[in-house]
C-alpha cells in the first residue's frame, strides 16, 4: 500500500473515517489529504498503476478497494485496511 508517512497522516485518516476531529480546525480533504496521497500513494495506487488492484486517487475507488478488500471502511477506522497498513500491521 502507501509508504508510511507518519502520525500526522494517520491522524487525518482517522479523522476522515470516524468524523471525530483530532485537530482544532476541520480537515480539508482537497488541501490536506489529497496532496499527501498524491505524493505518497498515487505512484503505486493511482490512475496509471494499481498494485494489488488498489486505486486511491478517488474516494469511491479507495472504498471499493483491491485484492485485499476495501482500503477504507467509512465509520470503522479500526477495521480499515489503509489505517492498519499505516500503523505497520502486515496484510
N, C-alpha and C positions, 0 to 999 in steps of 0.2 A: 504494500500500500504506500502511502506517502512517507517521505523522510520525516523522522521525528523532529519537530520544530519547537518543542519546549512547552513549559507550563502555561504560558500566555495563550497559545493556540488551543491547548486543551481546555482552558477555562472558557474561551469563546465558544468552542464546540459544545461544551456542556450547557452554556447559556442558551445557545440556539435550540438545543434539543429539549431542554427542560422548561424553558421560559423563565427560569429564575435568573435574575440579574446578579452577576458577581461583581460588577463594576458600578460606580455611581451613575454613569450615563448608559443609556441603551446602546447595544452593539449595532452598528450599521453594516449589514452584510456586504453591500456593494463596495463600501470604502474600506472595511477592516478584514472581512473574512475572505472574500473572493480573491483579493491580491495575494493572500497567504497560500491559498490553494493553487493559484496560478503559478506562484514562484516555486512551490514545493511539491505539487502533486500532478499538475497537468502534463508534465513531460512523460509520465508513465500512465496516467489515467485521464487523458484529455481526448480531444476530438481526433487527433492523428494516431494515437496509440492507446490501447486499453489492456494493460497487463491484467491477467486473470479475469478478463471481461468486465472490469470495473471502470466506469467513467464518472469522474467527479466534477465535470465542468458545468453541470446543471443540477439543481436540487432534485429534480424528478429522476434523473439517472442515478444519482447517489442513493436515493431511496430504493430504486429498482435493484441496484447492486450488481454483483458479478458472480463468479464461480463459487464464492464463499457466502453468498446471500447478500441481503441489504447492507449497505455501509452505514446507513443512518436509520434508526427506528425512532420516529418522532415521539417524544414524550417518554422514551425509555433509554436514556443515555447509557445506563449501566449495561444494557444489552446490545448497544450499537457497536458494530464491528469497528468503525472508524475510531471511536473512543478507546476501545480495547487495544487496538494496534498502537495508537498514540501513547497509551500508558505502558507499552512494552510487552503486552501479553502476546504470546505466539498465536497464530491462526489455528 
